[in-house]
Amino acid sequence: MNIDQFRIKAGKNVDLSKHAADFTDGYTDKDQAKDDLAKNIERMTELQDMLYAQDVHSLLIVFQAMDAAGKDGAIKHVMSGVNPQGVSVSSFKAPSAEERDHDFLWRHQKALPERGKIGIFNRSHYEEVLVVRVHSGILQLQQLPAEVKGDKNIWKKRFRQIRDWEQHLVENGTHILKFFLNVSREEQKKRFLARINEPEKNWKFSAADIKERGFWYDYMNAYEDAMENTSTDHAPWYVIPADKKWFTRLA
């Protein structure tokens, strides 16, 4: 599979409606995809050993997606074969009081992988140009100077700050891969209904997820703008089809 077909080239416009969420790259057999995933995991294990032995570089993997896109499952299935001692997973919820007393990148800087290891961000610093942008009231509650909150160019500036931060990381030995799991609105609805109707999935359901679904198109616009402005040659974004979980994990 050519992963470059999912890559957002630097400086290119992004239209998520042109990225098919149910694309499977010719795969029709789920078992075949599982076999190829097993081979990929075996290769990842070899590369992880090299990463650890050299102790020079690190790898940061960023996952962003709408609710029910399969981030947790992708992390679980794809990383299941690597050495867990060399992998850290950080999930970023609403910032704490301590985190709000620092700049928005501070808590993410603290969670970066050390040399020789892999770090996974399950949601990330991009929440600050996604959730905070869609829900403008969050920005007003942040402990920022009034001139920052009122700056009409705040998102352009945050994009620049993110690009600069990621470039700094890359120039100091951290490789960065960013994945947007692209689930369709229709598939998300099916997964939400399954969480409600199937007892074993009830624990996954949150009323807040339904509320966020109402902002779907606002989020799509925010994601498109974020990827257009932060997909670079050194830290690219990949839009991964997510309607078929088995293909998402393979890709």
N, C-alpha and C positions, 0 to 999 in steps of 0.2 A: 504494500500500500504506500502511495506517495503522500506523506503527511503535509507536504507543501501545498496541496490543493485546499487545505483548510486554513492556510496562513493568511493573515491580513498584512499586505505589503505596506511598508512605511509610506505615509503620505497619501494613501488611497482612501477614497470615500467608502463608507461602510453602509450597506443596505441589508439588514438582516432578513428582510422578506425574500431576498434572492438566495439565501442559504437554506437549502431544504433540510428540515429537521429530521425527516425520515430517510435520508440518504444512507445507503449501506454499501456503496462502492462495488456493487456486483455481488456481494455476499447474499446468498439466499438460505444458507444452512447455518443455523446457530451453532451447531457442533463444530463446523469448520472454523468458525470465528473463535470458539473456545480453544481449539487446538492451536491456532495461530497466536492467541493471547498467551498460552502456556510457553510457546517458543520465545515470545517477546520478553516474558518475565524471566526466563532463563538467561537471556542476553542481558537484561537489566541487572541481574545478580552479578554477572561477570563485570559489568561496567562499574557497579557499586564497589566491588572489591578493588578495582583499579583506583577509583576515586579516593577510597579510604587509604590505600597503600601510599599513594602519592602525597596526600595530606597538603595539597596546594590549592585546589579548587573546592567549591561547594556548589550545590544545585538548589535553586529555589523554584518550586512549582506552585503556581497560583491557580486556584479554581474559583471561578465566579459563575453564577447562574441564577435563574429564577427559582422559586421554591419548587420542590419535587422534580428537579431536573436530574437528580441522581449523583450529586457530588459525593455524598458519603459512601454510596455503593461503589462508585468508580475508584475512590481512594482505597477502599477495603479490598476490592478484587484485584486491582492493578498492582498494589504495593504488597500484596500478601506473600509474595515469594521472596522479597528482599529481606536483608537482615534488619530486624526492627531496632537494633541498637544503633544503627546508623541513620535512622529516620525520625524526624519529629513532625508532629501534626499540630498546627495551631489554628483554633477556631475563634474568630473574632466576633463577639457580640457587641452590644452597646457599650461604649467606653465607661470605665469606672471613674470615680471622683478623682483619683490620682492621675489617670490617663487624660482626663479633661484638663488637668493643670499643665499639660505639655502639648507640644505641637502634634498634629494628627499622625505624623509618621513615627513618633517616639515609640509607641507600643509595638509597632511592626519591626523597628530596628532591633528591639530587645529580643525578638523571636527568630531572628535570622539564624540559619544553620552555620555551624562552625566549619572550618576547613575539613574536607574529607567526608562531609555528611550531606544528607538531603533534608531539606525543609519543605513542608507542604503548608500552604495557607488555604484553609477552607473558609472562603471569604477573605477579604484582605483590605489593604489600604485603599482599594478602589471603592469600597463602601462610601468613602468620603466624597466621591464625585458621582455616586449613584443614589443610594438611599437619602443622603443628606441633600442632594439636589432635588430629588422627587418630592421630598417632604421638607419644604423650606423652613418650617418651624423649628426643625432640629438645629439648623445653623444659628438661628436667633438665640437658642438656649446655650450655645457653646460659649466658653469664656474667652471670647476674642474681642479685640478692639472694635469699636463701633465703625471705624472706617474700613475695616476688613469685612465685616458683615454687610456693609452697604456698598461694597465694591461691585460694580456691574461686570467686571472682568474676573471675578473670583474664580470661576471654573477654569478659564484659560490659564490663570496663574497656578492653580492647583495641578493642572495637567503638566505645566512646565516643571513644577516642583517634583512631581512624580517622575517625569523623564530624567531630570537631573539626578535624583536619588538612585534610580535604577542604573543609570550610566555609571555613577560612582561605584555601585556594587559590582557591576560587570568589570570595571577597570581594576578592581581589587580582588578579582578571582571568583566571583559568584556568577554562575550561569543562571539565566532566568527564562522560564517558559511559562506562558500565561494561557490558560484555557477557559473559554466561555462555552459551557455546555448548553447548546441551543435546543431547548425543548419547545414544542409548539404550544399555543394556547389551548388547543383541543386536547392534546395529550396530557397537559397539566390538569385539565378538568377531570379526565379519566382517573388520574392518579389520586387526586383529592377525593373523588367519590369512593375509590377503593379504600382509602384511609378511613372513611366514614362507615362503609358498609361491611368491611372485613375486620372482625374483632382483633385478629392478630396484628393489624396495622393501625388500630385506633390510637396507639401511643404516638404515632407520627403526626396526628392531626392537630392543627392549631387554628383557632378562629382568626388569628392574626394573618394566617396565610391567605384566607379568603379575602380579607380586607385589602391585602397587598395586591391581590389579583386584579382589583378594580383599577389599579394604576399601571396595568400592563403596558399600554402604549407609551406612557411617560417613561417607564423603565427602558423600553426598546430605544426610544430617542436618546436617553442618557447613555445606554450602552454603546450605541453607534457613535456618539460624539466622543466618548471616552476612548474607544478603540481607534478611531480615526486619529486622535491626538496623542496616543501613547503606544501604538504599535510601532516599534523601531526595529532596525536591523539587529540590534544587540539584545532587545527584549521584546520579541514578537508576540502578538496575540494569535491564537488559533480558535476558530469557530467550529466546534465539534458537534455533529448531529447527535441529538440526545433523545429522540423519540423511541429508538430501539436501544435499550440499555446494554445489550450484549455487544452492539456495534460501538457504542460510546466507549466501553471499556477497552475494546480492541484498538480503536483509533488513538 
